[in-house]
């Protein structure tokens, strides 16, 4: 999907299909996950918007976004490792 046509809803549906495909519609866990997903997107959007404020220069804003990206990539890496461990039966 081209970058500028993506929506939070389309990303949620993709995430649901990839991660929560075994949960039926109406499952309370699914609703909690959806609320969490949207809340996380809203917080991230607010953080990104701050980089466009006049008091933030381009270099500082860019460094901030890079730091956020590193944090999220590391989180994804740790979650992937945990998921691999669970699949192997080696959950901690």
PDB file of N, CA, C and O in Angstrom:
ATOM      1  N   UNK A   1       0.850  -1.170   0.000  1.00  0.00           N
ATOM      2  CA  UNK A   1       0.000   0.000   0.000  1.00  0.00           C
ATOM      3  C   UNK A   1       0.900   1.239   0.000  1.00  0.00           C
ATOM      4  O   UNK A   1       1.791   1.341   0.843  1.00  0.00           O
ATOM      5  N   UNK A   2       0.693   2.166  -0.911  1.00  0.00           N
ATOM      6  CA  UNK A   2       1.521   3.385  -0.946  1.00  0.00           C
ATOM      7  C   UNK A   2       1.462   4.131   0.382  1.00  0.00           C
ATOM      8  O   UNK A   2       0.433   4.147   1.057  1.00  0.00           O
ATOM      9  N   UNK A   3       2.565   4.738   0.737  1.00  0.00           N
ATOM     10  CA  UNK A   3       2.727   5.379   2.035  1.00  0.00           C
ATOM     11  C   UNK A   3       1.603   6.337   2.389  1.00  0.00           C
ATOM     12  O   UNK A   3       1.069   6.254   3.495  1.00  0.00           O
ATOM     13  N   UNK A   4       1.227   7.232   1.509  1.00  0.00           N
ATOM     14  CA  UNK A   4       0.271   8.272   1.853  1.00  0.00           C
ATOM     15  C   UNK A   4      -1.185   7.802   1.821  1.00  0.00           C
ATOM     16  O   UNK A   4      -2.086   8.596   2.090  1.00  0.00           O
ATOM     17  N   UNK A   5      -1.432   6.546   1.501  1.00  0.00           N
ATOM     18  CA  UNK A   5      -2.802   6.047   1.502  1.00  0.00           C
ATOM     19  C   UNK A   5      -3.061   5.118   2.687  1.00  0.00           C
ATOM     20  O   UNK A   5      -4.179   4.636   2.869  1.00  0.00           O
ATOM     21  N   UNK A   6      -2.036   4.872   3.484  1.00  0.00           N
ATOM     22  CA  UNK A   6      -2.206   4.015   4.654  1.00  0.00           C
ATOM     23  C   UNK A   6      -3.044   4.746   5.704  1.00  0.00           C
ATOM     24  O   UNK A   6      -2.991   5.971   5.811  1.00  0.00           O
ATOM     25  N   UNK A   7      -3.807   3.988   6.467  1.00  0.00           N
ATOM     26  CA  UNK A   7      -4.590   4.560   7.559  1.00  0.00           C
ATOM     27  C   UNK A   7      -4.330   3.746   8.824  1.00  0.00           C
ATOM     28  O   UNK A   7      -3.818   2.629   8.763  1.00  0.00           O
ATOM     29  N   UNK A   8      -4.688   4.315   9.957  1.00  0.00           N
ATOM     30  CA  UNK A   8      -4.552   3.571  11.208  1.00  0.00           C
ATOM     31  C   UNK A   8      -5.414   2.316  11.133  1.00  0.00           C
ATOM     32  O   UNK A   8      -5.000   1.246  11.579  1.00  0.00           O
ATOM     33  N   UNK A   9      -6.610   2.446  10.570  1.00  0.00           N
ATOM     34  CA  UNK A   9      -7.505   1.287  10.458  1.00  0.00           C
ATOM     35  C   UNK A   9      -6.883   0.188   9.596  1.00  0.00           C
ATOM     36  O   UNK A   9      -6.932  -0.988   9.958  1.00  0.00           O
ATOM     37  N   UNK A  10      -6.301   0.562   8.465  1.00  0.00           N
ATOM     38  CA  UNK A  10      -5.704  -0.464   7.602  1.00  0.00           C
ATOM     39  C   UNK A  10      -4.520  -1.139   8.298  1.00  0.00           C
ATOM     40  O   UNK A  10      -4.313  -2.342   8.145  1.00  0.00           O
ATOM     41  N   UNK A  11      -3.750  -0.370   9.056  1.00  0.00           N
ATOM     42  CA  UNK A  11      -2.625  -0.957   9.796  1.00  0.00           C
ATOM     43  C   UNK A  11      -3.128  -1.850  10.928  1.00  0.00           C
ATOM     44  O   UNK A  11      -2.543  -2.898  11.204  1.00  0.00           O
ATOM     45  N   UNK A  12      -4.217  -1.431  11.583  1.00  0.00           N
ATOM     46  CA  UNK A  12      -4.813  -2.269  12.624  1.00  0.00           C
ATOM     47  C   UNK A  12      -5.270  -3.598  12.030  1.00  0.00           C
ATOM     48  O   UNK A  12      -4.994  -4.657  12.593  1.00  0.00           O
ATOM     49  N   UNK A  13      -5.960  -3.548  10.909  1.00  0.00           N
ATOM     50  CA  UNK A  13      -6.452  -4.780  10.289  1.00  0.00           C
ATOM     51  C   UNK A  13      -5.300  -5.692   9.878  1.00  0.00           C
ATOM     52  O   UNK A  13      -5.394  -6.912  10.013  1.00  0.00           O
ATOM     53  N   UNK A  14      -4.226  -5.111   9.383  1.00  0.00           N
ATOM     54  CA  UNK A  14      -3.050  -5.905   9.024  1.00  0.00           C
ATOM     55  C   UNK A  14      -2.437  -6.540  10.274  1.00  0.00           C
ATOM     56  O   UNK A  14      -2.103  -7.725  10.274  1.00  0.00           O
ATOM     57  N   UNK A  15      -2.291  -5.747  11.333  1.00  0.00           N
ATOM     58  CA  UNK A  15      -1.749  -6.256  12.593  1.00  0.00           C
ATOM     59  C   UNK A  15      -2.630  -7.376  13.149  1.00  0.00           C
ATOM     60  O   UNK A  15      -2.131  -8.422  13.565  1.00  0.00           O
ATOM     61  N   UNK A  16      -3.933  -7.146  13.149  1.00  0.00           N
ATOM     62  CA  UNK A  16      -4.869  -8.159  13.650  1.00  0.00           C
ATOM     63  C   UNK A  16      -4.709  -9.462  12.885  1.00  0.00           C
ATOM     64  O   UNK A  16      -4.658 -10.536  13.485  1.00  0.00           O
ATOM     65  N   UNK A  17      -4.631  -9.372  11.568  1.00  0.00           N
ATOM     66  CA  UNK A  17      -4.499 -10.573  10.744  1.00  0.00           C
ATOM     67  C   UNK A  17      -3.186 -11.307  11.020  1.00  0.00           C
ATOM     68  O   UNK A  17      -3.141 -12.537  10.978  1.00  0.00           O
ATOM     69  N   UNK A  18      -2.132 -10.566  11.299  1.00  0.00           N
ATOM     70  CA  UNK A  18      -0.819 -11.174  11.503  1.00  0.00           C
ATOM     71  C   UNK A  18      -0.638 -11.716  12.914  1.00  0.00           C
ATOM     72  O   UNK A  18       0.038 -12.727  13.109  1.00  0.00           O
ATOM     73  N   UNK A  19      -1.238 -11.051  13.900  1.00  0.00           N
ATOM     74  CA  UNK A  19      -0.927 -11.374  15.288  1.00  0.00           C
ATOM     75  C   UNK A  19      -2.111 -11.971  16.053  1.00  0.00           C
ATOM     76  O   UNK A  19      -1.931 -12.832  16.913  1.00  0.00           O
ATOM     77  N   UNK A  20      -3.304 -11.513  15.737  1.00  0.00           N
ATOM     78  CA  UNK A  20      -4.469 -11.900  16.530  1.00  0.00           C
ATOM     79  C   UNK A  20      -5.501 -12.671  15.709  1.00  0.00           C
ATOM     80  O   UNK A  20      -6.693 -12.649  16.015  1.00  0.00           O
ATOM     81  N   UNK A  21      -5.038 -13.341  14.681  1.00  0.00           N
ATOM     82  CA  UNK A  21      -5.961 -14.000  13.755  1.00  0.00           C
ATOM     83  C   UNK A  21      -6.784 -15.109  14.397  1.00  0.00           C
ATOM     84  O   UNK A  21      -7.817 -15.502  13.855  1.00  0.00           O
ATOM     85  N   UNK A  22      -6.344 -15.618  15.539  1.00  0.00           N
ATOM     86  CA  UNK A  22      -7.076 -16.706  16.189  1.00  0.00           C
ATOM     87  C   UNK A  22      -8.179 -16.210  17.123  1.00  0.00           C
ATOM     88  O   UNK A  22      -8.928 -17.019  17.671  1.00  0.00           O
ATOM     89  N   UNK A  23      -8.291 -14.890  17.315  1.00  0.00           N
ATOM     90  CA  UNK A  23      -9.332 -14.355  18.194  1.00  0.00           C
ATOM     91  C   UNK A  23     -10.581 -14.017  17.392  1.00  0.00           C
ATOM     92  O   UNK A  23     -10.498 -13.337  16.370  1.00  0.00           O
ATOM     93  N   UNK A  24     -11.732 -14.485  17.846  1.00  0.00           N
ATOM     94  CA  UNK A  24     -12.972 -14.190  17.120  1.00  0.00           C
ATOM     95  C   UNK A  24     -13.426 -12.754  17.364  1.00  0.00           C
ATOM     96  O   UNK A  24     -13.089 -12.152  18.383  1.00  0.00           O
ATOM     97  N   UNK A  25     -14.188 -12.216  16.426  1.00  0.00           N
ATOM     98  CA  UNK A  25     -14.798 -10.908  16.625  1.00  0.00           C
ATOM     99  C   UNK A  25     -15.577 -10.929  17.937  1.00  0.00           C
ATOM    100  O   UNK A  25     -16.210 -11.929  18.276  1.00  0.00           O
ATOM    101  N   UNK A  26     -15.525  -9.831  18.661  1.00  0.00           N
ATOM    102  CA  UNK A  26     -16.246  -9.740  19.922  1.00  0.00           C
ATOM    103  C   UNK A  26     -15.460 -10.214  21.126  1.00  0.00           C
ATOM    104  O   UNK A  26     -15.903 -10.028  22.260  1.00  0.00           O
ATOM    105  N   UNK A  27     -14.300 -10.824  20.910  1.00  0.00           N
ATOM    106  CA  UNK A  27     -13.475 -11.269  22.034  1.00  0.00           C
ATOM    107  C   UNK A  27     -12.977 -10.037  22.783  1.00  0.00           C
ATOM    108  O   UNK A  27     -12.441  -9.121  22.160  1.00  0.00           O
ATOM    109  N   UNK A  28     -13.142  -9.992  24.115  1.00  0.00           N
ATOM    110  CA  UNK A  28     -12.697  -8.821  24.885  1.00  0.00           C
ATOM    111  C   UNK A  28     -11.208  -8.522  24.727  1.00  0.00           C
ATOM    112  O   UNK A  28     -10.811  -7.357  24.739  1.00  0.00           O
ATOM    113  N   UNK A  29     -10.396  -9.537  24.582  1.00  0.00           N
ATOM    114  CA  UNK A  29      -8.958  -9.321  24.392  1.00  0.00           C
ATOM    115  C   UNK A  29      -8.709  -8.578  23.088  1.00  0.00           C
ATOM    116  O   UNK A  29      -7.825  -7.724  23.016  1.00  0.00           O
ATOM    117  N   UNK A  30      -9.479  -8.897  22.064  1.00  0.00           N
ATOM    118  CA  UNK A  30      -9.350  -8.228  20.781  1.00  0.00           C
ATOM    119  C   UNK A  30      -9.680  -6.735  20.910  1.00  0.00           C
ATOM    120  O   UNK A  30      -8.997  -5.890  20.331  1.00  0.00           O
ATOM    121  N   UNK A  31     -10.716  -6.424  21.662  1.00  0.00           N
ATOM    122  CA  UNK A  31     -11.097  -5.017  21.851  1.00  0.00           C
ATOM    123  C   UNK A  31     -10.024  -4.269  22.649  1.00  0.00           C
ATOM    124  O   UNK A  31      -9.713  -3.120  22.334  1.00  0.00           O
ATOM    125  N   UNK A  32      -9.467  -4.896  23.662  1.00  0.00           N
ATOM    126  CA  UNK A  32      -8.387  -4.271  24.433  1.00  0.00           C
ATOM    127  C   UNK A  32      -7.183  -4.033  23.534  1.00  0.00           C
ATOM    128  O   UNK A  32      -6.549  -2.981  23.608  1.00  0.00           O
ATOM    129  N   UNK A  33      -6.868  -5.002  22.691  1.00  0.00           N
ATOM    130  CA  UNK A  33      -5.745  -4.848  21.761  1.00  0.00           C
ATOM    131  C   UNK A  33      -5.995  -3.704  20.785  1.00  0.00           C
ATOM    132  O   UNK A  33      -5.088  -2.924  20.493  1.00  0.00           O
ATOM    133  N   UNK A  34      -7.224  -3.601  20.278  1.00  0.00           N
ATOM    134  CA  UNK A  34      -7.557  -2.523  19.341  1.00  0.00           C
ATOM    135  C   UNK A  34      -7.435  -1.161  20.015  1.00  0.00           C
ATOM    136  O   UNK A  34      -6.871  -0.231  19.439  1.00  0.00           O
ATOM    137  N   UNK A  35      -7.954  -1.040  21.216  1.00  0.00           N
ATOM    138  CA  UNK A  35      -7.854   0.225  21.952  1.00  0.00           C
ATOM    139  C   UNK A  35      -6.395   0.582  22.215  1.00  0.00           C
ATOM    140  O   UNK A  35      -6.005   1.743  22.094  1.00  0.00           O
ATOM    141  N   UNK A  36      -5.603  -0.400  22.570  1.00  0.00           N
ATOM    142  CA  UNK A  36      -4.179  -0.165  22.824  1.00  0.00           C
ATOM    143  C   UNK A  36      -3.456   0.254  21.557  1.00  0.00           C
ATOM    144  O   UNK A  36      -2.622   1.159  21.582  1.00  0.00           O
ATOM    145  N   UNK A  37      -3.772  -0.396  20.456  1.00  0.00           N
ATOM    146  CA  UNK A  37      -3.151  -0.073  19.172  1.00  0.00           C
ATOM    147  C   UNK A  37      -3.443   1.374  18.796  1.00  0.00           C
ATOM    148  O   UNK A  37      -2.530   2.136  18.475  1.00  0.00           O
ATOM    149  N   UNK A  38      -4.719   1.751  18.837  1.00  0.00           N
ATOM    150  CA  UNK A  38      -5.101   3.118  18.479  1.00  0.00           C
ATOM    151  C   UNK A  38      -4.511   4.138  19.453  1.00  0.00           C
ATOM    152  O   UNK A  38      -4.084   5.213  19.034  1.00  0.00           O
ATOM    153  N   UNK A  39      -4.482   3.816  20.733  1.00  0.00           N
ATOM    154  CA  UNK A  39      -3.897   4.732  21.719  1.00  0.00           C
ATOM    155  C   UNK A  39      -2.417   4.936  21.449  1.00  0.00           C
ATOM    156  O   UNK A  39      -1.916   6.058  21.531  1.00  0.00           O
ATOM    157  N   UNK A  40      -1.722   3.864  21.131  1.00  0.00           N
ATOM    158  CA  UNK A  40      -0.302   3.970  20.807  1.00  0.00           C
ATOM    159  C   UNK A  40      -0.063   4.813  19.568  1.00  0.00           C
ATOM    160  O   UNK A  40       0.884   5.598  19.514  1.00  0.00           O
ATOM    161  N   UNK A  41      -0.927   4.648  18.571  1.00  0.00           N
ATOM    162  CA  UNK A  41      -0.808   5.463  17.355  1.00  0.00           C
ATOM    163  C   UNK A  41      -1.028   6.932  17.666  1.00  0.00           C
ATOM    164  O   UNK A  41      -0.318   7.789  17.139  1.00  0.00           O
ATOM    165  N   UNK A  42      -1.997   7.233  18.512  1.00  0.00           N
ATOM    166  CA  UNK A  42      -2.268   8.625  18.864  1.00  0.00           C
ATOM    167  C   UNK A  42      -1.094   9.246  19.603  1.00  0.00           C
ATOM    168  O   UNK A  42      -0.705  10.375  19.304  1.00  0.00           O
ATOM    169  N   UNK A  43      -0.534   8.539  20.549  1.00  0.00           N
ATOM    170  CA  UNK A  43       0.624   9.051  21.283  1.00  0.00           C
ATOM    171  C   UNK A  43       1.784   9.294  20.326  1.00  0.00           C
ATOM    172  O   UNK A  43       2.451  10.326  20.405  1.00  0.00           O
ATOM    173  N   UNK A  44       2.028   8.345  19.418  1.00  0.00           N
ATOM    174  CA  UNK A  44       3.131   8.513  18.471  1.00  0.00           C
ATOM    175  C   UNK A  44       2.892   9.725  17.580  1.00  0.00           C
ATOM    176  O   UNK A  44       3.823  10.484  17.309  1.00  0.00           O
ATOM    177  N   UNK A  45       1.669   9.914  17.126  1.00  0.00           N
ATOM    178  CA  UNK A  45       1.359  11.061  16.276  1.00  0.00           C
ATOM    179  C   UNK A  45       1.606  12.374  17.023  1.00  0.00           C
ATOM    180  O   UNK A  45       2.124  13.332  16.450  1.00  0.00           O
ATOM    181  N   UNK A  46       1.236  12.410  18.287  1.00  0.00           N
ATOM    182  CA  UNK A  46       1.484  13.601  19.096  1.00  0.00           C
ATOM    183  C   UNK A  46       2.981  13.856  19.232  1.00  0.00           C
ATOM    184  O   UNK A  46       3.420  15.005  19.177  1.00  0.00           O
ATOM    185  N   UNK A  47       3.761  12.808  19.408  1.00  0.00           N
ATOM    186  CA  UNK A  47       5.209  12.952  19.543  1.00  0.00           C
ATOM    187  C   UNK A  47       5.819  13.456  18.240  1.00  0.00           C
ATOM    188  O   UNK A  47       6.694  14.321  18.259  1.00  0.00           O
ATOM    189  N   UNK A  48       5.367  12.925  17.117  1.00  0.00           N
ATOM    190  CA  UNK A  48       5.884  13.351  15.821  1.00  0.00           C
ATOM    191  C   UNK A  48       5.510  14.803  15.554  1.00  0.00           C
ATOM    192  O   UNK A  48       6.321  15.578  15.048  1.00  0.00           O
ATOM    193  N   UNK A  49       4.282  15.166  15.897  1.00  0.00           N
ATOM    194  CA  UNK A  49       3.828  16.537  15.670  1.00  0.00           C
ATOM    195  C   UNK A  49       4.704  17.539  16.421  1.00  0.00           C
ATOM    196  O   UNK A  49       4.943  18.640  15.926  1.00  0.00           O
ATOM    197  N   UNK A  50       5.180  17.171  17.598  1.00  0.00           N
ATOM    198  CA  UNK A  50       6.047  18.060  18.376  1.00  0.00           C
ATOM    199  C   UNK A  50       7.317  18.427  17.618  1.00  0.00           C
ATOM    200  O   UNK A  50       7.871  19.509  17.817  1.00  0.00           O
ATOM    201  N   UNK A  51       7.775  17.538  16.756  1.00  0.00           N
ATOM    202  CA  UNK A  51       9.018  17.837  16.025  1.00  0.00           C
ATOM    203  C   UNK A  51       8.814  18.945  15.002  1.00  0.00           C
ATOM    204  O   UNK A  51       9.790  19.523  14.523  1.00  0.00           O
ATOM    205  N   UNK A  52       7.573  19.253  14.660  1.00  0.00           N
ATOM    206  CA  UNK A  52       7.292  20.304  13.694  1.00  0.00           C
ATOM    207  C   UNK A  52       7.097  21.675  14.324  1.00  0.00           C
ATOM    208  O   UNK A  52       6.875  22.658  13.617  1.00  0.00           O
ATOM    209  N   UNK A  53       7.177  21.748  15.642  1.00  0.00           N
ATOM    210  CA  UNK A  53       6.998  23.027  16.310  1.00  0.00           C
ATOM    211  C   UNK A  53       8.176  23.946  16.019  1.00  0.00           C
ATOM    212  O   UNK A  53       9.300  23.487  15.811  1.00  0.00           O
ATOM    213  N   UNK A  54       7.910  25.237  16.006  1.00  0.00           N
ATOM    214  CA  UNK A  54       8.932  26.230  15.673  1.00  0.00           C
ATOM    215  C   UNK A  54      10.140  26.194  16.609  1.00  0.00           C
ATOM    216  O   UNK A  54      11.244  26.554  16.201  1.00  0.00           O
ATOM    217  N   UNK A  55       9.947  25.771  17.841  1.00  0.00           N
ATOM    218  CA  UNK A  55      11.059  25.780  18.803  1.00  0.00           C
ATOM    219  C   UNK A  55      12.005  24.594  18.606  1.00  0.00           C
ATOM    220  O   UNK A  55      13.048  24.528  19.257  1.00  0.00           O
ATOM    221  N   UNK A  56      11.661  23.665  17.727  1.00  0.00           N
ATOM    222  CA  UNK A  56      12.502  22.493  17.476  1.00  0.00           C
ATOM    223  C   UNK A  56      13.179  22.659  16.123  1.00  0.00           C
ATOM    224  O   UNK A  56      12.513  22.738  15.091  1.00  0.00           O
ATOM    225  N   UNK A  57      14.521  22.713  16.136  1.00  0.00           N
ATOM    226  CA  UNK A  57      15.230  22.835  14.861  1.00  0.00           C
ATOM    227  C   UNK A  57      15.278  21.470  14.167  1.00  0.00           C
ATOM    228  O   UNK A  57      15.036  20.434  14.787  1.00  0.00           O
ATOM    229  N   UNK A  58      15.590  21.489  12.890  1.00  0.00           N
ATOM    230  CA  UNK A  58      15.543  20.280  12.067  1.00  0.00           C
ATOM    231  C   UNK A  58      16.474  19.191  12.591  1.00  0.00           C
ATOM    232  O   UNK A  58      16.095  18.020  12.621  1.00  0.00           O
ATOM    233  N   UNK A  59      17.665  19.553  12.998  1.00  0.00           N
ATOM    234  CA  UNK A  59      18.632  18.564  13.487  1.00  0.00           C
ATOM    235  C   UNK A  59      18.130  17.889  14.767  1.00  0.00           C
ATOM    236  O   UNK A  59      18.214  16.669  14.906  1.00  0.00           O
ATOM    237  N   UNK A  60      17.611  18.684  15.692  1.00  0.00           N
ATOM    238  CA  UNK A  60      17.093  18.142  16.945  1.00  0.00           C
ATOM    239  C   UNK A  60      15.879  17.263  16.689  1.00  0.00           C
ATOM    240  O   UNK A  60      15.762  16.179  17.260  1.00  0.00           O
ATOM    241  N   UNK A  61      14.966  17.732  15.825  1.00  0.00           N
ATOM    242  CA  UNK A  61      13.784  16.947  15.498  1.00  0.00           C
ATOM    243  C   UNK A  61      14.139  15.632  14.834  1.00  0.00           C
ATOM    244  O   UNK A  61      13.560  14.593  15.150  1.00  0.00           O
ATOM    245  N   UNK A  62      15.099  15.677  13.907  1.00  0.00           N
ATOM    246  CA  UNK A  62      15.537  14.456  13.233  1.00  0.00           C
ATOM    247  C   UNK A  62      16.158  13.466  14.195  1.00  0.00           C
ATOM    248  O   UNK A  62      15.899  12.265  14.117  1.00  0.00           O
ATOM    249  N   UNK A  63      16.983  13.971  15.108  1.00  0.00           N
ATOM    250  CA  UNK A  63      17.617  13.096  16.103  1.00  0.00           C
ATOM    251  C   UNK A  63      16.569  12.459  17.018  1.00  0.00           C
ATOM    252  O   UNK A  63      16.678  11.290  17.389  1.00  0.00           O
ATOM    253  N   UNK A  64      15.570  13.235  17.370  1.00  0.00           N
ATOM    254  CA  UNK A  64      14.481  12.741  18.214  1.00  0.00           C
ATOM    255  C   UNK A  64      13.728  11.608  17.506  1.00  0.00           C
ATOM    256  O   UNK A  64      13.461  10.566  18.105  1.00  0.00           O
ATOM    257  N   UNK A  65      13.391  11.817  16.242  1.00  0.00           N
ATOM    258  CA  UNK A  65      12.684  10.781  15.489  1.00  0.00           C
ATOM    259  C   UNK A  65      13.535   9.527  15.330  1.00  0.00           C
ATOM    260  O   UNK A  65      13.017   8.412  15.405  1.00  0.00           O
ATOM    261  N   UNK A  66      14.833   9.701  15.112  1.00  0.00           N
ATOM    262  CA  UNK A  66      15.737   8.541  15.008  1.00  0.00           C
ATOM    263  C   UNK A  66      15.783   7.773  16.326  1.00  0.00           C
ATOM    264  O   UNK A  66      15.798   6.542  16.328  1.00  0.00           O
ATOM    265  N   UNK A  67      15.804   8.496  17.446  1.00  0.00           N
ATOM    266  CA  UNK A  67      15.819   7.840  18.758  1.00  0.00           C
ATOM    267  C   UNK A  67      14.530   7.050  18.972  1.00  0.00           C
ATOM    268  O   UNK A  67      14.562   5.920  19.458  1.00  0.00           O
ATOM    269  N   UNK A  68      13.398   7.647  18.609  1.00  0.00           N
ATOM    270  CA  UNK A  68      12.131   6.927  18.728  1.00  0.00           C
ATOM    271  C   UNK A  68      12.133   5.669  17.869  1.00  0.00           C
ATOM    272  O   UNK A  68      11.675   4.612  18.303  1.00  0.00           O
ATOM    273  N   UNK A  69      12.648   5.786  16.651  1.00  0.00           N
ATOM    274  CA  UNK A  69      12.679   4.638  15.750  1.00  0.00           C
ATOM    275  C   UNK A  69      13.550   3.519  16.315  1.00  0.00           C
ATOM    276  O   UNK A  69      13.171   2.349  16.258  1.00  0.00           O
ATOM    277  N   UNK A  70      14.703   3.869  16.854  1.00  0.00           N
ATOM    278  CA  UNK A  70      15.581   2.847  17.460  1.00  0.00           C
ATOM    279  C   UNK A  70      14.873   2.146  18.615  1.00  0.00           C
ATOM    280  O   UNK A  70      14.961   0.927  18.762  1.00  0.00           O
ATOM    281  N   UNK A  71      14.168   2.930  19.434  1.00  0.00           N
ATOM    282  CA  UNK A  71      13.445   2.352  20.563  1.00  0.00           C
ATOM    283  C   UNK A  71      12.386   1.358  20.080  1.00  0.00           C
ATOM    284  O   UNK A  71      12.244   0.273  20.644  1.00  0.00           O
ATOM    285  N   UNK A  72      11.655   1.728  19.048  1.00  0.00           N
ATOM    286  CA  UNK A  72      10.601   0.855  18.529  1.00  0.00           C
ATOM    287  C   UNK A  72      11.160  -0.380  17.834  1.00  0.00           C
ATOM    288  O   UNK A  72      10.597  -1.467  17.962  1.00  0.00           O
ATOM    289  N   UNK A  73      12.250  -0.229  17.107  1.00  0.00           N
ATOM    290  CA  UNK A  73      12.882  -1.382  16.445  1.00  0.00           C
ATOM    291  C   UNK A  73      13.402  -2.358  17.498  1.00  0.00           C
ATOM    292  O   UNK A  73      13.271  -3.571  17.336  1.00  0.00           O
ATOM    293  N   UNK A  74      13.989  -1.838  18.572  1.00  0.00           N
ATOM    294  CA  UNK A  74      14.473  -2.709  19.639  1.00  0.00           C
ATOM    295  C   UNK A  74      13.309  -3.440  20.320  1.00  0.00           C
ATOM    296  O   UNK A  74      13.417  -4.621  20.651  1.00  0.00           O
ATOM    297  N   UNK A  75      12.207  -2.733  20.522  1.00  0.00           N
ATOM    298  CA  UNK A  75      11.027  -3.379  21.099  1.00  0.00           C
ATOM    299  C   UNK A  75      10.543  -4.509  20.197  1.00  0.00           C
ATOM    300  O   UNK A  75      10.273  -5.615  20.665  1.00  0.00           O
ATOM    301  N   UNK A  76      10.435  -4.224  18.902  1.00  0.00           N
ATOM    302  CA  UNK A  76       9.984  -5.251  17.949  1.00  0.00           C
ATOM    303  C   UNK A  76      10.937  -6.445  17.972  1.00  0.00           C
ATOM    304  O   UNK A  76      10.496  -7.593  17.927  1.00  0.00           O
ATOM    305  N   UNK A  77      12.222  -6.180  18.042  1.00  0.00           N
ATOM    306  CA  UNK A  77      13.206  -7.265  18.085  1.00  0.00           C
ATOM    307  C   UNK A  77      12.996  -8.128  19.333  1.00  0.00           C
ATOM    308  O   UNK A  77      13.037  -9.355  19.247  1.00  0.00           O
ATOM    309  N   UNK A  78      12.773  -7.502  20.485  1.00  0.00           N
ATOM    310  CA  UNK A  78      12.594  -8.266  21.717  1.00  0.00           C
ATOM    311  C   UNK A  78      11.296  -9.066  21.679  1.00  0.00           C
ATOM    312  O   UNK A  78      11.254 -10.201  22.156  1.00  0.00           O
ATOM    313  N   UNK A  79      10.239  -8.484  21.116  1.00  0.00           N
ATOM    314  CA  UNK A  79       8.967  -9.202  20.997  1.00  0.00           C
ATOM    315  C   UNK A  79       9.119 -10.384  20.046  1.00  0.00           C
ATOM    316  O   UNK A  79       8.592 -11.465  20.312  1.00  0.00           O
ATOM    317  N   UNK A  80       9.827 -10.190  18.950  1.00  0.00           N
ATOM    318  CA  UNK A  80      10.046 -11.284  17.997  1.00  0.00           C
ATOM    319  C   UNK A  80      10.826 -12.410  18.650  1.00  0.00           C
ATOM    320  O   UNK A  80      10.527 -13.583  18.426  1.00  0.00           O
ATOM    321  N   UNK A  81      11.820 -12.068  19.452  1.00  0.00           N
ATOM    322  CA  UNK A  81      12.608 -13.077  20.156  1.00  0.00           C
ATOM    323  C   UNK A  81      11.732 -13.846  21.133  1.00  0.00           C
ATOM    324  O   UNK A  81      11.818 -15.071  21.217  1.00  0.00           O
ATOM    325  N   UNK A  82      10.888 -13.130  21.873  1.00  0.00           N
ATOM    326  CA  UNK A  82       9.975 -13.791  22.811  1.00  0.00           C
ATOM    327  C   UNK A  82       9.016 -14.712  22.075  1.00  0.00           C
ATOM    328  O   UNK A  82       8.762 -15.829  22.524  1.00  0.00           O
ATOM    329  N   UNK A  83       8.483 -14.255  20.952  1.00  0.00           N
ATOM    330  CA  UNK A  83       7.557 -15.075  20.177  1.00  0.00           C
ATOM    331  C   UNK A  83       8.251 -16.330  19.660  1.00  0.00           C
ATOM    332  O   UNK A  83       7.672 -17.416  19.678  1.00  0.00           O
ATOM    333  N   UNK A  84       9.487 -16.181  19.201  1.00  0.00           N
ATOM    334  CA  UNK A  84      10.244 -17.348  18.736  1.00  0.00           C
ATOM    335  C   UNK A  84      10.441 -18.339  19.872  1.00  0.00           C
ATOM    336  O   UNK A  84      10.305 -19.546  19.675  1.00  0.00           O
ATOM    337  N   UNK A  85      10.760 -17.834  21.065  1.00  0.00           N
ATOM    338  CA  UNK A  85      10.952 -18.705  22.222  1.00  0.00           C
ATOM    339  C   UNK A  85       9.667 -19.447  22.569  1.00  0.00           C
ATOM    340  O   UNK A  85       9.703 -20.634  22.894  1.00  0.00           O
ATOM    341  N   UNK A  86       8.536 -18.755  22.502  1.00  0.00           N
ATOM    342  CA  UNK A  86       7.251 -19.384  22.796  1.00  0.00           C
ATOM    343  C   UNK A  86       6.954 -20.486  21.796  1.00  0.00           C
ATOM    344  O   UNK A  86       6.516 -21.576  22.165  1.00  0.00           O
ATOM    345  N   UNK A  87       7.201 -20.186  20.505  1.00  0.00           N
ATOM    346  CA  UNK A  87       6.954 -21.201  19.482  1.00  0.00           C
ATOM    347  C   UNK A  87       7.845 -22.439  19.693  1.00  0.00           C
ATOM    348  O   UNK A  87       7.433 -23.562  19.402  1.00  0.00           O
ATOM    349  N   UNK A  88       9.050 -22.225  20.193  1.00  0.00           N
ATOM    350  CA  UNK A  88       9.969 -23.338  20.426  1.00  0.00           C
ATOM    351  C   UNK A  88       9.663 -24.042  21.744  1.00  0.00           C
ATOM    352  O   UNK A  88      10.263 -25.075  22.043  1.00  0.00           O
ATOM    353  N   UNK A  89       8.731 -23.496  22.545  1.00  0.00           N
ATOM    354  CA  UNK A  89       8.417 -24.091  23.833  1.00  0.00           C
ATOM    355  C   UNK A  89       9.388 -23.686  24.919  1.00  0.00           C
ATOM    356  O   UNK A  89       9.509 -24.363  25.940  1.00  0.00           O
ATOM    357  N   UNK A  90      10.087 -22.572  24.698  1.00  0.00           N
ATOM    358  CA  UNK A  90      11.108 -22.117  25.642  1.00  0.00           C
ATOM    359  C   UNK A  90      10.701 -20.754  26.223  1.00  0.00           C
ATOM    360  O   UNK A  90      11.537 -19.859  26.346  1.00  0.00           O
ATOM    361  N   UNK A  91       9.426 -20.598  26.578  1.00  0.00           N
ATOM    362  CA  UNK A  91       8.939 -19.321  27.102  1.00  0.00           C
ATOM    363  C   UNK A  91       9.551 -19.063  28.482  1.00  0.00           C
ATOM    364  O   UNK A  91       9.749 -19.979  29.280  1.00  0.00           O
ATOM    365  N   UNK A  92       9.840 -17.800  28.729  1.00  0.00           N
ATOM    366  CA  UNK A  92      10.428 -17.409  30.021  1.00  0.00           C
ATOM    367  C   UNK A  92       9.383 -16.788  30.898  1.00  0.00           C
ATOM    368  O   UNK A  92       9.678 -16.393  32.026  1.00  0.00           O
TER     369      UNK A  92
END
